[in-house]
Amino acid sequence: MEKQGRVVVDKVGGRSTVTRCFSKYPLKFIIPRKVGSSETDAVWVYTLTYGGGIVSGDSVSCEFTIGDGCTTVLTTQASTKVYKSVGSKCCEQVLEARVGNDALLAVIPDPVTCFSTARYSQKQVFRVASNSSLVIVDWITSGRHESGEKWDFDLYKSANHIFIEDDEPLFLDMVHLERGSISSIAERMQDYQVIAMVVLLGPRIKHIQNLVQENVKRMMSEQLHIPSTASGLQLKPNSDNRFTKPSFIASSSVFGPKGIGVVVRIAATTTESVYEFLQHQLAGLEPLLGISPYH
């Protein structure tokens, strides 16, 4: 597939520096000279699409190469809008990234928002070294609430694949939501309006992995369960003695040899609650990135 964008980050004079940057329609990169403290060694790259969204039939592919010891942030200025499909045409986005030794790549975009009848497919492939560090946030909202659209798109696919030392599969994940003939996406999602995934990998963010796992465990223990002498734990009933559906659900698990990676999965009834979760849980990245994500 032809690349619409390419960014290379290397060490120049001891600092992470963009040594190559190329983009063409419909993709554009904005690279601020400095984000956060001057003592922080990190490059921030904002991705934009002309018109503020992805049009039916668009195919956008970009490639990032993060050199040894470099730190790079890939983010957005607003949610990625996927406009209505024309016929059965699908929008496609592909990101390929190579992360060097002792390097850190943080992919921390705003959510994807698919309009009614939209068809969207995304694939992100990361190739890391054994001592690379990687943060991935991948999330989608149910649509344009102000227009009455909730899970009203036709197709959403998002694949995240991580390979270690070039070709050894470390993490392979796929989210696939498609309008069905028997039940709609909205019926299957019930009251939840956002789903999200956070991946934390590598030695430079080990402290954040540990903290996030502890926080998720505590949050869910407080929200979902109360002590029970018979079976240990059970769901909290409400005042009518009915079991209430939690407005925010998160789970965490480890992956890879010796649990080198952590994945957190989230379902929530509001976008704001997910932003708040990301702000708190990723605040420990500030010394590495210059500013705290999602603030």
MIDOSE-1310 file (N, C-alpha, C; in nm, 2 decimals, decimal comma, always signed):
residues 295
mekq	+0,08/-0,12/+0,00/+0,00/+0,00/+0,00/+0,09/+0,13/+0,00; +0,05/+0,22/-0,08/+0,13/+0,35/-0,09/+0,12/+0,42/+0,04; +0,23/+0,48/+0,09/+0,23/+0,55/+0,22/+0,19/+0,70/+0,19; +0,10/+0,74/+0,28/+0,06/+0,89/+0,28/+0,15/+0,97/+0,38
grvv	+0,22/+0,89/+0,47/+0,30/+0,96/+0,56/+0,41/+0,88/+0,61; +0,52/+0,94/+0,64/+0,64/+0,87/+0,70/+0,71/+0,97/+0,79; +0,75/+0,92/+0,91/+0,82/+0,99/+1,01/+0,93/+0,91/+1,06; +1,05/+0,97/+1,07/+1,17/+0,90/+1,13/+1,22/+0,99/+1,24
vdkv	+1,24/+0,93/+1,36/+1,30/+1,00/+1,47/+1,43/+0,93/+1,51; +1,54/+1,01/+1,52/+1,67/+0,96/+1,56/+1,73/+1,06/+1,67; +1,84/+1,01/+1,73/+1,91/+1,10/+1,82/+2,00/+1,19/+1,74; +1,99/+1,32/+1,76/+2,07/+1,42/+1,70/+2,12/+1,51/+1,82
ggrs	+2,25/+1,51/+1,84/+2,30/+1,59/+1,95/+2,25/+1,54/+2,08; +2,23/+1,41/+2,09/+2,18/+1,36/+2,22/+2,03/+1,37/+2,25; +1,95/+1,43/+2,15/+1,81/+1,45/+2,17/+1,73/+1,38/+2,06; +1,61/+1,34/+2,10/+1,51/+1,28/+2,00/+1,48/+1,39/+1,90
tvtr	+1,49/+1,36/+1,77/+1,47/+1,46/+1,67/+1,41/+1,40/+1,55; +1,31/+1,47/+1,49/+1,26/+1,42/+1,36/+1,36/+1,45/+1,25; +1,41/+1,34/+1,19/+1,51/+1,36/+1,08/+1,44/+1,34/+0,94; +1,32/+1,29/+0,94/+1,25/+1,28/+0,81/+1,10/+1,29/+0,84
cfsk	+1,03/+1,37/+0,76/+0,88/+1,38/+0,78/+0,82/+1,41/+0,64; +0,73/+1,32/+0,61/+0,66/+1,33/+0,48/+0,52/+1,30/+0,50; +0,43/+1,38/+0,43/+0,29/+1,35/+0,44/+0,22/+1,41/+0,31; +0,11/+1,35/+0,27/+0,04/+1,40/+0,16/-0,11/+1,37/+0,18
yplk	-0,19/+1,44/+0,10/-0,34/+1,43/+0,11/-0,38/+1,29/+0,12; -0,47/+1,26/+0,22/-0,55/+1,35/+0,31/-0,48/+1,36/+0,44; -0,36/+1,33/+0,46/-0,29/+1,32/+0,59/-0,20/+1,44/+0,60; -0,19/+1,49/+0,73/-0,10/+1,60/+0,76/-0,04/+1,58/+0,90
fiip	+0,09/+1,61/+0,92/+0,15/+1,60/+1,05/+0,19/+1,74/+1,10; +0,16/+1,76/+1,23/+0,21/+1,88/+1,29/+0,30/+1,84/+1,40; +0,42/+1,90/+1,40/+0,53/+1,86/+1,50/+0,57/+1,99/+1,57; +0,52/+2,01/+1,69/+0,56/+2,13/+1,77/+0,71/+2,13/+1,80
rkvg	+0,77/+2,25/+1,81/+0,91/+2,25/+1,85/+0,93/+2,19/+1,99; +0,85/+2,23/+2,08/+0,86/+2,18/+2,22/+0,73/+2,16/+2,28; +0,72/+2,05/+2,36/+0,60/+2,03/+2,44/+0,64/+2,00/+2,58; +0,60/+2,08/+2,67/+0,63/+2,05/+2,81/+0,77/+2,11/+2,85
sset	+0,83/+2,05/+2,95/+0,96/+2,10/+3,00/+1,07/+2,09/+2,90; +1,16/+2,19/+2,90/+1,28/+2,18/+2,80/+1,37/+2,07/+2,84; +1,36/+2,02/+2,96/+1,45/+1,91/+3,01/+1,40/+1,77/+2,95; +1,27/+1,77/+2,91/+1,22/+1,64/+2,86/+1,26/+1,61/+2,72
davw	+1,30/+1,49/+2,69/+1,35/+1,45/+2,56/+1,24/+1,37/+2,49; +1,15/+1,44/+2,42/+1,04/+1,37/+2,36/+0,99/+1,45/+2,24; +0,96/+1,38/+2,13/+0,90/+1,44/+2,01/+0,75/+1,41/+2,00; +0,67/+1,52/+1,98/+0,52/+1,50/+1,97/+0,48/+1,52/+1,83
vytl	+0,41/+1,42/+1,77/+0,36/+1,43/+1,64/+0,20/+1,43/+1,64; +0,14/+1,53/+1,59/-0,01/+1,53/+1,58/-0,05/+1,50/+1,44; -0,14/+1,40/+1,42/-0,19/+1,36/+1,29/-0,32/+1,43/+1,27; -0,34/+1,49/+1,15/-0,46/+1,55/+1,11/-0,50/+1,50/+0,97
tygg	-0,63/+1,50/+0,94/-0,68/+1,47/+0,81/-0,76/+1,60/+0,76; -0,74/+1,63/+0,63/-0,81/+1,75/+0,58/-0,96/+1,73/+0,58; -1,03/+1,83/+0,63/-1,17/+1,82/+0,65/-1,21/+1,76/+0,78; -1,11/+1,73/+0,86/-1,14/+1,68/+1,00/-1,19/+1,54/+1,02
givs	-1,18/+1,46/+0,91/-1,23/+1,33/+0,92/-1,19/+1,24/+0,80; -1,24/+1,12/+0,80/-1,20/+1,03/+0,69/-1,33/+1,00/+0,61; -1,31/+1,02/+0,48/-1,42/+1,01/+0,38/-1,43/+0,87/+0,33; -1,55/+0,83/+0,30/-1,58/+0,69/+0,25/-1,48/+0,66/+0,13
gdsv	-1,42/+0,55/+0,14/-1,32/+0,51/+0,03/-1,18/+0,55/+0,05; -1,15/+0,64/+0,15/-1,02/+0,69/+0,18/-0,93/+0,57/+0,23; -0,81/+0,57/+0,19/-0,71/+0,47/+0,24/-0,59/+0,55/+0,29; -0,56/+0,55/+0,41/-0,45/+0,62/+0,47/-0,35/+0,53/+0,53
scef	-0,22/+0,53/+0,49/-0,12/+0,45/+0,55/+0,00/+0,53/+0,58; +0,05/+0,51/+0,70/+0,17/+0,58/+0,75/+0,27/+0,49/+0,82; +0,40/+0,54/+0,82/+0,50/+0,45/+0,88/+0,59/+0,54/+0,97; +0,61/+0,49/+1,09/+0,70/+0,56/+1,19/+0,82/+0,47/+1,22
tigd	+0,94/+0,53/+1,23/+1,06/+0,46/+1,27/+1,12/+0,54/+1,39; +1,12/+0,47/+1,51/+1,17/+0,54/+1,63/+1,30/+0,48/+1,66; +1,41/+0,56/+1,65/+1,54/+0,52/+1,67/+1,58/+0,48/+1,81; +1,69/+0,41/+1,83/+1,73/+0,37/+1,96/+1,74/+0,49/+2,06
gctt	+1,68/+0,46/+2,18/+1,68/+0,56/+2,29/+1,59/+0,68/+2,27; +1,51/+0,69/+2,16/+1,43/+0,80/+2,14/+1,29/+0,79/+2,20; +1,22/+0,90/+2,22/+1,09/+0,90/+2,28/+1,00/+0,98/+2,18; +0,89/+0,92/+2,14/+0,80/+0,98/+2,05/+0,65/+0,96/+2,09
vltt	+0,57/+1,07/+2,07/+0,43/+1,06/+2,10/+0,35/+1,08/+1,97; +0,26/+1,00/+1,94/+0,17/+1,01/+1,82/+0,03/+1,03/+1,88; -0,03/+1,15/+1,84/-0,16/+1,18/+1,90/-0,24/+1,26/+1,80; -0,36/+1,31/+1,84/-0,45/+1,38/+1,76/-0,49/+1,51/+1,83
qast	-0,56/+1,60/+1,76/-0,61/+1,72/+1,83/-0,76/+1,71/+1,86; -0,82/+1,61/+1,80/-0,97/+1,59/+1,83/-1,00/+1,45/+1,79; -1,12/+1,41/+1,81/-1,16/+1,27/+1,77/-1,15/+1,25/+1,62; -1,12/+1,13/+1,58/-1,12/+1,10/+1,43/-1,26/+1,07/+1,39
kvyk	-1,31/+1,15/+1,30/-1,45/+1,13/+1,25/-1,45/+1,05/+1,12; -1,53/+0,95/+1,12/-1,55/+0,86/+1,00/-1,68/+0,89/+0,94; -1,69/+0,95/+0,82/-1,81/+1,00/+0,76/-1,89/+0,88/+0,70; -2,02/+0,91/+0,67/-2,11/+0,81/+0,61/-2,05/+0,74/+0,49
svgs	-2,07/+0,61/+0,48/-2,02/+0,54/+0,36/-2,10/+0,57/+0,24; -2,04/+0,56/+0,13/-2,10/+0,57/+0,00/-2,11/+0,43/-0,06; -2,23/+0,38/-0,07/-2,24/+0,24/-0,11/-2,18/+0,15/+0,00; -2,09/+0,06/-0,04/-2,03/-0,03/+0,06/-1,88/+0,00/+0,08
kcce	-1,84/+0,13/+0,03/-1,70/+0,16/+0,04/-1,65/+0,17/+0,19; -1,53/+0,12/+0,22/-1,48/+0,12/+0,35/-1,36/+0,22/+0,36; -1,36/+0,29/+0,48/-1,24/+0,38/+0,51/-1,13/+0,29/+0,57; -1,01/+0,31/+0,54/-0,90/+0,23/+0,59/-0,79/+0,31/+0,64
qvle	-0,74/+0,28/+0,76/-0,62/+0,34/+0,81/-0,52/+0,24/+0,86; -0,39/+0,25/+0,82/-0,29/+0,16/+0,85/-0,17/+0,23/+0,91; -0,12/+0,19/+1,03/+0,00/+0,24/+1,09/+0,10/+0,13/+1,11; +0,22/+0,15/+1,06/+0,33/+0,06/+1,08/+0,44/+0,13/+1,16
arvg	+0,48/+0,08/+1,27/+0,58/+0,14/+1,35/+0,69/+0,05/+1,39; +0,81/+0,09/+1,39/+0,93/+0,02/+1,44/+0,99/+0,10/+1,55; +1,00/+0,03/+1,67/+1,05/+0,10/+1,79/+1,19/+0,04/+1,83; +1,29/+0,12/+1,83/+1,43/+0,07/+1,85/+1,46/+0,03/+2,00
ndal	+1,58/+0,00/+2,02/+1,63/-0,04/+2,16/+1,61/+0,08/+2,25; +1,56/+0,05/+2,37/+1,54/+0,15/+2,48/+1,46/+0,27/+2,43; +1,38/+0,26/+2,32/+1,30/+0,37/+2,27/+1,16/+0,35/+2,33; +1,09/+0,46/+2,33/+0,95/+0,46/+2,37/+0,86/+0,53/+2,27
lavi	+0,75/+0,46/+2,23/+0,65/+0,52/+2,14/+0,52/+0,51/+2,22; +0,45/+0,63/+2,23/+0,32/+0,64/+2,29/+0,22/+0,68/+2,18; +0,12/+0,59/+2,15/+0,02/+0,62/+2,06/-0,11/+0,65/+2,14; -0,14/+0,78/+2,16/-0,24/+0,82/+2,25/-0,34/+0,92/+2,18
pdpv	-0,42/+0,87/+2,09/-0,52/+0,95/+2,02/-0,64/+0,98/+2,09; -0,72/+1,07/+2,04/-0,86/+1,08/+2,09/-0,94/+0,97/+2,02; -1,06/+0,95/+2,06/-1,14/+0,83/+2,01/-1,18/+0,85/+1,86; -1,21/+0,73/+1,80/-1,27/+0,73/+1,67/-1,42/+0,75/+1,69
tcfs	-1,49/+0,83/+1,61/-1,63/+0,85/+1,61/-1,68/+0,82/+1,47; -1,76/+0,71/+1,46/-1,81/+0,67/+1,33/-1,96/+0,72/+1,31; -1,98/+0,79/+1,20/-2,11/+0,84/+1,17/-2,21/+0,73/+1,13; -2,33/+0,76/+1,12/-2,43/+0,66/+1,07/-2,39/+0,60/+0,94
tary	-2,40/+0,47/+0,93/-2,37/+0,39/+0,81/-2,22/+0,38/+0,77; -2,13/+0,44/+0,85/-1,99/+0,44/+0,82/-1,93/+0,30/+0,82; -1,83/+0,28/+0,74/-1,75/+0,15/+0,74/-1,61/+0,19/+0,76; -1,54/+0,14/+0,86/-1,41/+0,18/+0,90/-1,33/+0,06/+0,94
sqkq	-1,20/+0,05/+0,89/-1,11/-0,06/+0,92/-0,97/+0,01/+0,95; -0,92/-0,04/+1,07/-0,79/+0,02/+1,11/-0,70/-0,10/+1,15; -0,57/-0,09/+1,11/-0,47/-0,19/+1,14/-0,34/-0,11/+1,19; -0,29/-0,15/+1,31/-0,17/-0,10/+1,36/-0,07/-0,21/+1,39
vfrv	+0,04/-0,20/+1,33/+0,14/-0,31/+1,35/+0,27/-0,24/+1,41; +0,31/-0,30/+1,52/+0,43/-0,25/+1,59/+0,54/-0,36/+1,59; +0,66/-0,32/+1,56/+0,77/-0,41/+1,57/+0,87/-0,35/+1,67; +0,89/-0,43/+1,78/+0,96/-0,38/+1,89/+1,08/-0,46/+1,92
asns	+1,18/-0,41/+1,99/+1,29/-0,48/+2,04/+1,26/-0,53/+2,18; +1,34/-0,62/+2,24/+1,31/-0,68/+2,37/+1,31/-0,58/+2,48; +1,38/-0,46/+2,46/+1,38/-0,36/+2,56/+1,31/-0,23/+2,51; +1,23/-0,24/+2,41/+1,15/-0,12/+2,37/+1,03/-0,10/+2,46
slvi	+0,98/+0,02/+2,47/+0,86/+0,05/+2,55/+0,75/+0,11/+2,45; +0,63/+0,07/+2,48/+0,52/+0,10/+2,39/+0,39/+0,13/+2,47; +0,32/+0,24/+2,44/+0,19/+0,27/+2,50/+0,09/+0,28/+2,38; -0,02/+0,21/+2,38/-0,12/+0,22/+2,28/-0,26/+0,24/+2,35
vdwi	-0,33/+0,35/+2,31/-0,46/+0,37/+2,35/-0,55/+0,36/+2,22; -0,65/+0,27/+2,22/-0,73/+0,25/+2,10/-0,87/+0,25/+2,15; -0,95/+0,35/+2,10/-1,09/+0,36/+2,15/-1,19/+0,42/+2,05; -1,32/+0,38/+2,08/-1,42/+0,43/+1,99/-1,54/+0,47/+2,07
tsgr	-1,61/+0,57/+2,02/-1,74/+0,61/+2,08/-1,85/+0,56/+2,00; -1,97/+0,57/+2,05/-2,09/+0,51/+1,98/-2,14/+0,60/+1,87; -2,09/+0,72/+1,86/-2,13/+0,81/+1,75/-2,17/+0,95/+1,79; -2,24/+1,02/+1,71/-2,28/+1,16/+1,73/-2,41/+1,16/+1,82
hesg	-2,40/+1,17/+1,95/-2,51/+1,16/+2,03/-2,61/+1,28/+2,00; -2,55/+1,40/+1,97/-2,64/+1,51/+1,95/-2,73/+1,50/+1,83; -2,69/+1,40/+1,74/-2,77/+1,37/+1,62/-2,85/+1,25/+1,64; -2,85/+1,19/+1,76/-2,93/+1,07/+1,79/-2,87/+0,95/+1,74
ekwd	-2,74/+0,95/+1,70/-2,67/+0,83/+1,65/-2,60/+0,76/+1,76; -2,63/+0,63/+1,78/-2,57/+0,55/+1,88/-2,54/+0,41/+1,83; -2,41/+0,38/+1,80/-2,37/+0,26/+1,74/-2,45/+0,24/+1,61; -2,46/+0,34/+1,53/-2,54/+0,34/+1,41/-2,46/+0,32/+1,28
fdly	-2,33/+0,29/+1,30/-2,24/+0,26/+1,18/-2,26/+0,12/+1,14; -2,21/+0,09/+1,02/-2,22/-0,05/+0,96/-2,11/-0,14/+1,00; -1,99/-0,08/+1,01/-1,87/-0,17/+1,04/-1,76/-0,09/+1,10; -1,70/-0,15/+1,21/-1,58/-0,10/+1,27/-1,49/-0,22/+1,30
ksan	-1,37/-0,21/+1,25/-1,26/-0,31/+1,27/-1,14/-0,24/+1,32; -1,08/-0,29/+1,42/-0,95/-0,24/+1,47/-0,86/-0,35/+1,51; -0,74/-0,36/+1,44/-0,65/-0,47/+1,48/-0,52/-0,40/+1,53; -0,47/-0,46/+1,64/-0,34/-0,41/+1,69/-0,25/-0,53/+1,71
hifi	-0,14/-0,53/+1,64/-0,05/-0,64/+1,64/+0,09/-0,60/+1,68; +0,15/-0,67/+1,78/+0,29/-0,63/+1,82/+0,37/-0,75/+1,80; +0,49/-0,73/+1,73/+0,58/-0,83/+1,70/+0,72/-0,80/+1,77; +0,78/-0,89/+1,84/+0,90/-0,86/+1,91/+1,02/-0,92/+1,83
edde	+1,13/-0,85/+1,82/+1,24/-0,89/+1,74/+1,20/-0,93/+1,60; +1,12/-0,84/+1,54/+1,08/-0,84/+1,40/+0,96/-0,94/+1,37; +0,97/-1,06/+1,40/+0,87/-1,15/+1,35/+0,80/-1,25/+1,46; +0,84/-1,23/+1,58/+0,78/-1,32/+1,69/+0,65/-1,25/+1,74
plfl	+0,53/-1,31/+1,72/+0,41/-1,25/+1,77/+0,41/-1,23/+1,92; +0,38/-1,11/+1,97/+0,38/-1,09/+2,11/+0,23/-1,06/+2,15; +0,16/-0,98/+2,07/+0,02/-0,94/+2,11/-0,06/-0,92/+1,98; -0,16/-1,00/+1,96/-0,25/-0,99/+1,85/-0,39/-0,97/+1,89
dmvh	-0,45/-0,86/+1,85/-0,58/-0,82/+1,90/-0,67/-0,77/+1,79; -0,80/-0,80/+1,79/-0,89/-0,75/+1,69/-1,02/-0,72/+1,76; -1,08/-0,60/+1,73/-1,21/-0,56/+1,77/-1,29/-0,55/+1,64; -1,41/-0,62/+1,64/-1,49/-0,62/+1,52/-1,63/-0,60/+1,56
lerg	-1,69/-0,49/+1,52/-1,83/-0,45/+1,54/-1,90/-0,44/+1,40; -2,00/-0,51/+1,38/-2,07/-0,50/+1,25/-2,22/-0,52/+1,27; -2,29/-0,43/+1,19/-2,44/-0,44/+1,20/-2,48/-0,58/+1,15; -2,57/-0,64/+1,22/-2,61/-0,78/+1,19/-2,76/-0,78/+1,15
siss	-2,80/-0,89/+1,09/-2,94/-0,90/+1,04/-3,03/-0,94/+1,16; -2,97/-1,00/+1,26/-3,05/-1,04/+1,38/-3,06/-0,93/+1,48; -2,94/-0,88/+1,52/-2,93/-0,77/+1,62/-2,84/-0,66/+1,58; -2,87/-0,54/+1,62/-2,79/-0,43/+1,59/-2,67/-0,42/+1,68
iaer	-2,57/-0,33/+1,65/-2,46/-0,31/+1,74/-2,51/-0,25/+1,87; -2,61/-0,15/+1,86/-2,66/-0,09/+1,98/-2,72/-0,18/+2,07; -2,80/-0,28/+2,02/-2,86/-0,38/+2,11/-2,76/-0,46/+2,18; -2,65/-0,50/+2,12/-2,54/-0,58/+2,18/-2,46/-0,49/+2,28
mqdy	-2,44/-0,36/+2,25/-2,37/-0,28/+2,34/-2,45/-0,23/+2,46; -2,58/-0,24/+2,45/-2,67/-0,20/+2,56/-2,65/-0,05/+2,59; -2,62/-0,02/+2,72/-2,61/+0,12/+2,76/-2,47/+0,17/+2,74; -2,37/+0,09/+2,70/-2,24/+0,14/+2,70/-2,21/+0,22/+2,57
qvia	-2,14/+0,33/+2,58/-2,12/+0,43/+2,47/-1,98/+0,44/+2,43; -1,89/+0,37/+2,50/-1,75/+0,38/+2,47/-1,68/+0,24/+2,50; -1,60/+0,20/+2,41/-1,51/+0,09/+2,44/-1,37/+0,13/+2,41; -1,27/+0,08/+2,50/-1,13/+0,13/+2,49/-1,04/+0,01/+2,52
mvvl	-0,92/+0,02/+2,47/-0,81/-0,07/+2,51/-0,68/+0,01/+2,53; -0,61/-0,02/+2,64/-0,48/+0,04/+2,67/-0,38/-0,07/+2,68; -0,27/-0,06/+2,60/-0,16/-0,15/+2,61/-0,04/-0,08/+2,66; +0,03/-0,14/+2,76/+0,15/-0,09/+2,83/+0,25/-0,20/+2,82
lgpr	+0,37/-0,16/+2,76/+0,47/-0,26/+2,73/+0,61/-0,20/+2,75; +0,70/-0,28/+2,82/+0,84/-0,24/+2,82/+0,89/-0,19/+2,95; +1,02/-0,18/+2,97/+1,09/-0,15/+3,09/+1,07/+0,00/+3,14; +1,06/+0,09/+3,04/+1,06/+0,23/+3,08/+0,92/+0,27/+3,15
ikhi	+0,82/+0,18/+3,13/+0,69/+0,21/+3,19/+0,65/+0,10/+3,29; +0,74/+0,03/+3,34/+0,71/-0,08/+3,43/+0,63/-0,03/+3,55; +0,67/+0,08/+3,60/+0,61/+0,14/+3,72/+0,46/+0,17/+3,69; +0,43/+0,22/+3,57/+0,30/+0,25/+3,53/+0,21/+0,13/+3,52
qnlv	+0,27/+0,02/+3,46/+0,20/-0,11/+3,45/+0,15/-0,15/+3,59; +0,24/-0,15/+3,68/+0,21/-0,20/+3,82/+0,10/-0,12/+3,88; +0,11/+0,01/+3,87/+0,01/+0,10/+3,93/-0,12/+0,09/+3,86; -0,13/+0,08/+3,73/-0,26/+0,07/+3,66/-0,33/-0,06/+3,70
qenv	-0,25/-0,17/+3,71/-0,31/-0,30/+3,75/-0,37/-0,29/+3,89; -0,30/-0,23/+3,98/-0,35/-0,21/+4,12/-0,47/-0,13/+4,12; -0,47/-0,02/+4,04/-0,58/+0,08/+4,04/-0,71/+0,01/+3,98; -0,69/-0,06/+3,87/-0,81/-0,13/+3,81/-0,87/-0,23/+3,90
krmm	-0,78/-0,31/+3,97/-0,83/-0,41/+4,06/-0,91/-0,34/+4,18; -0,86/-0,23/+4,23/-0,92/-0,17/+4,34/-1,06/-0,11/+4,29; -1,06/-0,04/+4,18/-1,18/+0,02/+4,13/-1,29/-0,08/+4,11; -1,26/-0,19/+4,05/-1,36/-0,29/+4,02/-1,41/-0,36/+4,15
seql	-1,32/-0,38/+4,24/-1,36/-0,44/+4,37/-1,45/-0,35/+4,44; -1,43/-0,22/+4,44/-1,52/-0,13/+4,51/-1,65/-0,11/+4,43; -1,65/-0,12/+4,30/-1,77/-0,09/+4,22/-1,86/-0,21/+4,20; -1,80/-0,33/+4,18/-1,87/-0,45/+4,14/-1,91/-0,54/+4,26
hips	-1,83/-0,54/+4,36/-1,84/-0,64/+4,46/-1,86/-0,59/+4,61; -1,92/-0,68/+4,68/-1,92/-0,66/+4,83/-1,89/-0,80/+4,89; -1,84/-0,80/+5,02/-1,81/-0,93/+5,08/-1,94/-1,01/+5,10; -1,92/-1,14/+5,08/-2,03/-1,23/+5,10/-1,97/-1,36/+5,17
tasg	-2,04/-1,40/+5,28/-1,98/-1,51/+5,36/-2,00/-1,64/+5,29; -2,10/-1,65/+5,20/-2,13/-1,77/+5,13/-2,04/-1,79/+5,01; -2,02/-1,69/+4,92/-1,94/-1,72/+4,80/-1,83/-1,62/+4,78; -1,79/-1,55/+4,88/-1,67/-1,47/+4,87/-1,71/-1,33/+4,82
lqlk	-1,75/-1,31/+4,69/-1,78/-1,18/+4,63/-1,91/-1,19/+4,55; -1,98/-1,08/+4,55/-2,10/-1,08/+4,47/-2,13/-0,93/+4,42; -2,22/-0,92/+4,32/-2,25/-0,79/+4,27/-2,33/-0,70/+4,37; -2,31/-0,57/+4,37/-2,38/-0,48/+4,46/-2,52/-0,47/+4,41
pnsd	-2,62/-0,49/+4,50/-2,76/-0,46/+4,47/-2,79/-0,31/+4,49; -2,89/-0,26/+4,42/-2,93/-0,12/+4,45/-3,04/-0,12/+4,56; -3,10/+0,00/+4,58/-3,20/+0,01/+4,69/-3,32/-0,07/+4,67; -3,35/-0,11/+4,55/-3,46/-0,20/+4,52/-3,42/-0,35/+4,52
nrft	-3,30/-0,37/+4,57/-3,24/-0,51/+4,57/-3,23/-0,57/+4,44; -3,22/-0,48/+4,33/-3,19/-0,53/+4,20/-3,04/-0,50/+4,17; -2,98/-0,58/+4,09/-2,84/-0,57/+4,06/-2,82/-0,46/+3,95; -2,74/-0,36/+3,98/-2,72/-0,24/+3,89/-2,61/-0,27/+3,80
kpsf	-2,63/-0,22/+3,68/-2,52/-0,24/+3,58/-2,42/-0,12/+3,60; -2,29/-0,15/+3,62/-2,19/-0,05/+3,64/-2,18/+0,04/+3,52; -2,15/+0,17/+3,55/-2,14/+0,27/+3,44/-2,00/+0,26/+3,38; -1,91/+0,20/+3,45/-1,77/+0,19/+3,40/-1,71/+0,06/+3,44
iass	-1,66/-0,02/+3,34/-1,60/-0,15/+3,37/-1,46/-0,15/+3,31; -1,37/-0,20/+3,39/-1,23/-0,22/+3,34/-1,18/-0,35/+3,39; -1,09/-0,41/+3,30/-1,02/-0,53/+3,34/-0,88/-0,52/+3,30; -0,79/-0,58/+3,36/-0,65/-0,58/+3,32/-0,59/-0,72/+3,32
svfg	-0,50/-0,75/+3,23/-0,43/-0,88/+3,23/-0,29/-0,86/+3,17; -0,20/-0,95/+3,19/-0,07/-0,95/+3,14/-0,06/-1,03/+3,02; +0,04/-1,00/+2,93/+0,07/-1,09/+2,82/+0,22/-1,09/+2,80; +0,26/-1,18/+2,71/+0,41/-1,20/+2,68/+0,49/-1,27/+2,78
pkgi	+0,61/-1,31/+2,75/+0,70/-1,38/+2,84/+0,72/-1,30/+2,97; +0,70/-1,37/+3,08/+0,72/-1,31/+3,21/+0,63/-1,19/+3,23; +0,52/-1,19/+3,16/+0,42/-1,08/+3,18/+0,48/-0,94/+3,15; +0,55/-0,93/+3,04/+0,62/-0,80/+3,01/+0,52/-0,69/+2,97
gvvv	+0,40/-0,73/+2,93/+0,30/-0,64/+2,88/+0,17/-0,64/+2,96; +0,10/-0,53/+2,97/-0,03/-0,52/+3,04/-0,13/-0,47/+2,94; -0,25/-0,53/+2,93/-0,36/-0,48/+2,85/-0,48/-0,45/+2,94; -0,54/-0,33/+2,93/-0,66/-0,29/+3,00/-0,77/-0,27/+2,90
riaa	-0,88/-0,33/+2,93/-1,00/-0,32/+2,85/-1,11/-0,25/+2,92; -1,18/-0,16/+2,85/-1,28/-0,07/+2,92/-1,41/-0,06/+2,84; -1,52/-0,06/+2,91/-1,65/-0,03/+2,86/-1,71/+0,08/+2,95; -1,77/+0,19/+2,89/-1,82/+0,29/+2,98/-1,94/+0,36/+2,91
ttte	-2,02/+0,42/+3,00/-2,14/+0,49/+2,95/-2,12/+0,63/+2,90; -2,00/+0,69/+2,93/-1,97/+0,82/+2,89/-1,83/+0,83/+2,84; -1,80/+0,92/+2,74/-1,67/+0,95/+2,70/-1,59/+1,02/+2,80; -1,65/+1,10/+2,88/-1,58/+1,18/+2,98/-1,52/+1,09/+3,09
svye	-1,59/+0,98/+3,12/-1,53/+0,89/+3,23/-1,41/+0,82/+3,18; -1,40/+0,79/+3,05/-1,28/+0,73/+2,99/-1,17/+0,83/+2,98; -1,19/+0,95/+2,94/-1,09/+1,06/+2,94/-1,03/+1,07/+3,08; -1,12/+1,07/+3,18/-1,08/+1,09/+3,32/-0,99/+0,97/+3,37
flqh	-1,03/+0,85/+3,33/-0,95/+0,73/+3,36/-0,81/+0,74/+3,30; -0,81/+0,78/+3,17/-0,68/+0,79/+3,10/-0,59/+0,89/+3,16; -0,65/+1,01/+3,20/-0,57/+1,11/+3,26/-0,51/+1,07/+3,39; -0,58/+1,00/+3,47/-0,53/+0,95/+3,60/-0,43/+0,84/+3,58
qlag	-0,46/+0,74/+3,50/-0,38/+0,62/+3,50/-0,25/+0,65/+3,42; -0,25/+0,74/+3,32/-0,13/+0,77/+3,24/-0,05/+0,89/+3,29; -0,09/+0,95/+3,40/-0,02/+1,07/+3,45/+0,12/+1,04/+3,48; +0,16/+0,92/+3,51/+0,30/+0,89/+3,54/+0,39/+0,90/+3,42
lepl	+0,33/+0,92/+3,30/+0,41/+0,93/+3,18/+0,47/+1,07/+3,16; +0,42/+1,17/+3,24/+0,46/+1,31/+3,23/+0,61/+1,33/+3,23; +0,69/+1,27/+3,32/+0,83/+1,29/+3,32/+0,90/+1,24/+3,19; +0,83/+1,14/+3,12/+0,89/+1,08/+3,00/+0,85/+1,16/+2,87
lgis	+0,72/+1,21/+2,88/+0,66/+1,28/+2,76/+0,66/+1,43/+2,76; +0,68/+1,49/+2,88/+0,68/+1,63/+2,89/+0,55/+1,69/+2,95; +0,44/+1,63/+2,91/+0,31/+1,67/+2,97/+0,23/+1,54/+2,99; +0,14/+1,55/+3,08/+0,05/+1,43/+3,11/-0,05/+1,41/+2,99
pyh	-0,06/+1,29/+2,95/-0,16/+1,26/+2,84/-0,30/+1,30/+2,87; -0,38/+1,35/+2,78/-0,52/+1,37/+2,79/-0,56/+1,48/+2,88; -0,46/+1,57/+2,91/-0,49/+1,69/+2,99/-0,51/+1,81/+2,90
